[in-house]
Amino acid sequence: MIETRASAFNVVLVRPEIPQNSGSVARLTAATRTLLHLVGPLGYSLADRYLKRAGLDYWPFVDLRTYTDWHAFDALYQSERSTNFKYFSTHGEQNYLQAEYRRGDFLVFGSETKGLGADFLATRRDATYRIPIFEPGVRSLNLANAVSIVLYEALRQSGLLANT
């Protein structure tokens, strides 16, 4: 049995659709000792072979929490939302490098095809960030790549990379 370790950050995937992306994010969170929250409805089963394959044999190291929907997740963490939540979207006005990341932050990403949605982001503009894309013909980055970019910046800012 693997002991539970304190997580410096929380990665939240809201309505993820592609099991390979979630598997890759799970592998990333295992490697960085980051808590992974999957907020449904999920576009796949957690028993999906593609999800398991993308995570390889690292699943025992993944600190995973699942929720039926955003309301179930929000009910547990709403008191922390105003200061510790950062949302990532192609519609964000602020660059992700402008965010001030702190240990305990929740890094929230939407689904591969719909993102977090305009209505969802409307009340969260001040905490919504984007990763720059230089080619206008490219709408978005792969979800797993976006999570990697943001999480490693958060780890860098918090000083956790200096000790590795």
Helices and strands as residue ranges (DSSP letters): E 10-14, H 19-32, E 35-39, H 49-55, G 56-61, E 63-67, H 70-84, E 85-88, E 94-95, G 96-98, E 106-109, H 118-122, G 125-127, E 128-130, H 143-157
